[in-house]
Amino acid sequence: MRISTLPGEAGSVLGSVITFDDLTELLRAKKAETWQDVARKIAHEVRNPLTPIKLSAERLRKKFGERAPDFDQVFDESSRTIIQQVDGLKGLLDEFSEFARMPRPHPVPQHLGPIVESVIGLYLAGAHKEVRFENAVPAGSPNCRWTRNR
């Protein structure tokens, strides 16, 4: 939202013009960029435990194929490593799932007048009590998609 004051004669103010910018595409692009970053970080965190899991499995196969006398000890160590790493991955994915359960917005069509009134109310409640706001939304203006904070 941008507010511009319309100057009148002798320094008087004729009024103000408020313009609204639709930031939908910008927000969508920022959200996509954020999710790409999240995906990159998650891929990194998932890759970390895969190395010890793979090495443990390869060590087990090698010792089993050799019929090594220390196979029981290697089996115990390797299976413990695999279980620990899988538990770590599960914890990471559980945390991510919990994060992903954020409530989704549900925008509803609403006339512009009440939206403007609520925005003006925020300014009046803040540091702009000396400013006079005038809500002059035309009666025939189209509805906007609006999500109220719950």
HELIX and SHEET records of a PDB file:
HELIX    1   1 GLU A    9  GLY A   11  5                                   3    
HELIX    2   2 THR A   24  GLU A   66  1                                  43    
HELIX    3   3 PHE A   71  ALA A  100  1                                  30    
HELIX    4   4 LEU A  112  ALA A  125  1                                  14    
SHEET    1   A 2 ARG A   2  PRO A   7  0                                        
SHEET    2   A 2 VAL A  13  THR A  19 -1                                        
SHEET    1   B 2 VAL A 108  GLN A 110  0                                        
SHEET    2   B 2 CYS A 144  TRP A 146 -1                                        
END                                                                             
